[in-house]
């Protein structure tokens, strides 16, 4: 009789035919001409990159780096170490800060809620410094925390020297990092993200409009932040939602306010038009079955723990392949929820996307007589596998 320890294992690859109406995934390989020097366009839900151009170069981010200042405040609001009603004092240094301003009064105290609106809506450099000094004691210390937090978040091409984006040789980000940070702000802080969609804010008797031009169009835009310095040119981190689908765009290095607005609208339009999101499988849905060796059941269902939604160019859908891969037959016992296989989704010229597959049910091991029967059957007829 064949010893159980000498059973030959087989590397199974099962190709699944999936209806186009219910499936797809890919990373964009298309290109699109743009006057922007740096571009990152990503689907917020799947993380799929739709378009990129010099996305990892370190560039001066101008006021787009205020997104990290806001992020650090949102974190403290979420963990309860700050509240919107808390106040920070205004130093003379903050009050004298140039550039775009919230117009805080020296030696006054300003609530966190007002400071956030001053940063997000009015792009206040003074408000950014008030936050930095209130949290860390100095802007320099706060900038160090910004850099450290960026490293922890996987921002690989970012370093911060101040809270406002004021020009500094060592203050830089990449557009990919700005997009990553934007995605985190949206996903992690839905309670506070709505501040980015507010169009006006009045403080100290002065009304200022949000500098994001997309908010004033019937476009689905609801954030995030513009930026400009002479060295950086005009840039924007923008997000918009259409039919329940969200895109995030970061562009940098444009030559005018009007060009920035036109290009942001054009690229977001293109992303919504050319790409779609599709649910391939839902959580708990059976993807396929895997063969089981010496189990009380000959096969076990393979399922996903989470919905699998993928993004794909509408013109590339028919090139998709979907495969189940596992090393089998799988020896019993198998526990429900045990990871036992992988789903591999492929598109030509694009890295495969791999998702773990789990046992949908438990499979116990045969008793001695059942194992003997299975071994004899395997010798006579093989595993019966596909």
Residue pairs with C-beta under 8 A, 6 or more apart in sequence:
1 372
1 375
1 376
1 379
2 375
2 378
2 379
4 294
4 371
4 375
7 293
7 331
7 378
9 327
9 328
9 329
10 327
10 328
10 329
10 383
10 385
11 325
11 326
11 327
11 328
12 290
12 291
12 324
12 325
12 326
12 327
12 328
12 385
12 386
13 323
13 324
13 325
14 288
14 323
14 324
14 325
14 386
15 321
15 322
15 323
16 287
16 288
16 322
16 323
16 324
18 280
18 320
18 322
20 317
20 318
22 278
22 279
22 280
23 278
23 279
23 280
23 310
23 320
23 322
24 276
24 278
24 280
24 310
24 311
24 312
24 317
24 320
25 46
25 48
25 278
25 280
25 310
25 311
25 312
25 320
25 345
25 347
25 353
26 48
26 310
26 311
26 312
26 313
26 316
26 320
26 347
26 350
27 48
27 49
27 347
27 350
27 351
28 48
28 49
28 50
28 51
28 275
28 313
29 316
29 349
29 350
30 51
30 274
30 313
31 51
32 51
32 267
32 270
34 53
34 251
34 263
34 267
35 254
35 255
35 259
35 263
36 53
36 251
36 252
36 253
36 254
36 263
36 267
37 53
37 54
37 59
37 233
37 252
37 253
37 254
38 53
38 54
38 55
38 57
38 59
38 174
38 175
38 235
38 250
38 251
38 252
38 253
39 51
39 52
39 53
39 54
39 55
39 175
39 249
39 250
39 251
39 252
39 267
40 49
40 51
40 52
40 55
40 175
40 176
40 178
40 179
40 248
40 249
40 250
41 49
41 50
41 51
41 52
41 247
41 248
41 249
41 250
41 267
41 268
41 271
42 48
42 49
42 50
42 179
42 183
42 247
42 248
42 249
43 50
43 245
43 246
43 247
43 248
43 271
43 275
43 277
43 311
44 183
44 186
44 187
44 239
44 246
44 247
44 248
45 245
45 246
45 277
45 309
45 311
46 277
46 309
46 310
46 311
47 183
48 275
48 310
48 311
50 247
50 271
50 274
50 275
50 311
51 267
51 270
51 271
52 175
52 176
54 175
55 174
55 175
55 176
55 179
56 156
56 157
56 174
56 176
57 157
57 174
58 157
58 158
58 159
58 172
58 173
58 174
59 172
59 173
59 174
59 175
59 232
59 252
59 253
60 165
60 167
60 171
60 172
60 229
60 231
60 232
61 165
61 171
61 172
61 173
61 178
61 227
61 232
61 235
61 252
62 165
62 167
62 227
62 228
62 229
62 232
62 235
63 100
63 123
63 164
63 165
63 225
63 226
63 227
63 228
64 165
64 173
64 178
64 225
64 226
64 227
64 235
64 236
64 237
64 250
64 252
65 146
65 160
65 164
65 165
65 171
65 173
65 227
66 119
66 120
66 123
66 128
66 163
66 164
66 165
66 225
67 178
67 181
67 182
67 185
67 224
67 225
67 237
68 146
68 149
68 150
68 158
68 160
68 181
69 119
69 128
69 131
69 132
69 142
69 146
69 163
69 164
70 116
70 119
70 120
70 185
71 149
71 181
71 184
71 185
72 135
72 142
72 145
72 146
72 149
73 82
73 112
73 115
73 116
73 131
73 135
74 185
74 188
74 189
74 192
76 82
76 135
77 83
77 84
77 112
77 189
77 192
78 188
78 189
78 191
82 112
83 112
84 111
84 112
84 113
84 116
85 111
85 112
85 113
86 111
86 112
87 109
87 110
87 111
87 112
88 109
88 110
88 112
88 115
88 130
88 131
88 133
88 134
88 135
89 107
89 108
89 109
89 130
89 133
89 134
90 104
90 105
90 106
90 107
90 108
90 109
90 110
90 126
90 130
91 106
91 129
91 130
91 133
92 106
92 107
93 129
93 133
93 139
94 104
94 106
94 126
94 127
94 129
94 130
94 133
95 104
95 105
95 106
95 126
97 125
97 126
97 129
97 164
97 166
98 125
99 125
99 164
99 166
100 122
100 123
100 124
100 125
100 211
101 122
101 124
101 125
101 126
101 127
102 114
102 115
102 118
102 119
102 122
102 124
102 126
102 127
102 203
102 204
103 124
103 126
103 203
103 204
103 206
104 110
104 118
104 124
104 126
104 127
104 130
104 203
104 204
105 204
110 118
110 127
110 130
112 131
114 203
115 127
115 130
115 131
116 192
116 195
117 195
117 198
117 201
117 203
118 124
118 126
118 127
118 201
118 203
119 127
119 128
119 131
120 195
120 196
120 198
120 210
120 225
121 195
121 198
121 199
121 200
121 201
121 208
121 209
121 210
121 211
122 201
122 203
122 208
123 211
123 225
123 226
125 164
125 165
125 166
128 162
128 163
128 164
129 139
129 163
129 164
131 142
131 163
132 138
132 139
132 141
132 142
132 143
132 162
132 163
133 139
133 142
135 142
135 145
136 142
136 144
136 145
139 162
139 163
142 163
143 160
143 161
143 162
143 163
143 171
144 160
146 160
146 163
147 158
147 159
147 160
150 158
150 159
150 160
150 177
150 181
153 180
153 181
153 184
154 180
155 173
155 177
155 180
155 181
156 174
156 176
156 177
157 172
157 173
157 174
157 176
157 177
158 172
158 173
158 174
158 177
159 170
159 171
159 172
160 171
161 168
161 170
161 171
162 168
162 171
165 171
165 227
165 229
167 229
167 230
167 231
167 232
175 235
175 250
175 251
175 252
176 250
178 237
178 250
179 237
179 248
179 249
179 250
182 223
182 224
182 237
182 239
182 248
182 250
183 248
185 193
185 196
185 223
185 224
186 193
186 223
186 239
186 246
186 248
193 222
193 223
194 222
196 212
196 222
196 223
196 224
196 225
197 215
197 221
197 222
197 223
198 210
199 209
199 210
199 215
199 216
200 207
200 208
200 209
200 210
201 207
201 208
201 210
202 208
211 226
212 221
212 223
212 224
212 225
212 226
212 236
212 238
213 226
213 236
213 257
213 260
213 261
213 264
214 221
214 236
214 238
214 240
214 261
214 264
214 265
214 268
215 221
215 222
217 265
219 240
219 265
219 268
220 240
220 241
220 242
221 238
221 239
221 240
221 268
222 239
222 240
222 241
223 237
223 238
223 239
224 237
224 238
224 239
225 236
225 237
226 234
226 235
226 236
226 237
226 260
227 234
227 235
227 236
227 237
227 252
228 234
228 235
228 257
232 252
232 253
233 252
233 253
233 254
233 255
234 253
234 254
234 255
234 256
234 257
234 259
234 260
235 250
235 251
235 252
235 253
235 254
235 260
236 249
236 250
236 251
236 260
236 264
237 248
237 249
237 250
238 248
238 249
238 250
238 264
238 268
239 246
239 247
239 248
239 249
240 246
240 247
240 249
240 268
240 272
242 272
245 272
245 277
247 268
247 271
247 272
249 264
249 267
249 268
249 271
251 260
251 263
251 264
251 267
254 260
254 263
274 313
274 314
274 315
275 311
275 312
275 313
275 314
276 311
276 312
276 314
277 309
277 310
277 311
278 309
278 310
278 311
278 312
279 307
279 308
279 309
280 308
280 309
280 310
280 322
280 345
281 287
281 304
281 307
281 308
281 343
282 304
282 307
282 308
283 303
283 304
283 305
283 306
283 307
284 303
284 304
284 305
284 360
285 303
285 304
286 301
286 302
286 303
286 360
287 302
287 303
287 304
287 324
287 343
287 357
288 302
288 324
289 299
289 300
289 301
289 302
290 299
290 300
290 302
290 324
290 326
290 328
290 329
290 330
290 340
290 341
291 298
291 299
291 328
291 329
291 330
291 383
291 384
291 385
291 386
292 298
292 299
292 300
292 328
292 329
292 330
292 331
292 332
292 334
292 363
293 328
293 329
293 330
293 331
293 332
293 374
293 378
293 383
294 331
294 332
294 365
294 366
294 370
294 371
294 374
294 375
295 330
295 332
295 333
295 334
295 363
295 364
295 365
295 366
296 332
296 363
296 364
296 365
296 366
296 370
297 361
297 363
298 384
300 330
300 334
300 340
300 359
300 360
300 361
300 363
301 359
301 360
301 361
302 324
302 326
302 340
302 341
302 343
302 357
302 358
302 359
302 360
303 357
303 358
303 359
303 360
304 343
304 355
304 356
304 357
304 358
305 337
305 356
305 358
308 343
308 355
310 345
310 353
312 320
312 347
316 347
319 347
319 348
320 345
320 346
320 347
321 344
321 345
321 346
321 347
322 343
322 344
322 345
322 346
323 343
323 344
323 345
323 346
324 341
324 342
324 343
324 344
324 357
325 341
325 342
325 343
325 344
326 340
326 341
326 342
326 357
328 385
329 383
329 385
330 340
332 363
332 364
332 365
332 366
333 362
333 363
333 364
333 365
334 340
334 359
334 362
334 363
335 359
335 362
336 359
336 360
336 361
336 362
337 358
337 359
338 358
338 359
339 356
339 357
339 358
340 357
340 358
340 359
341 356
341 357
342 354
342 355
342 356
342 357
343 354
343 355
343 356
343 357
344 352
344 353
344 354
345 352
345 353
345 354
345 355
346 352
346 353
365 371
366 373
366 374
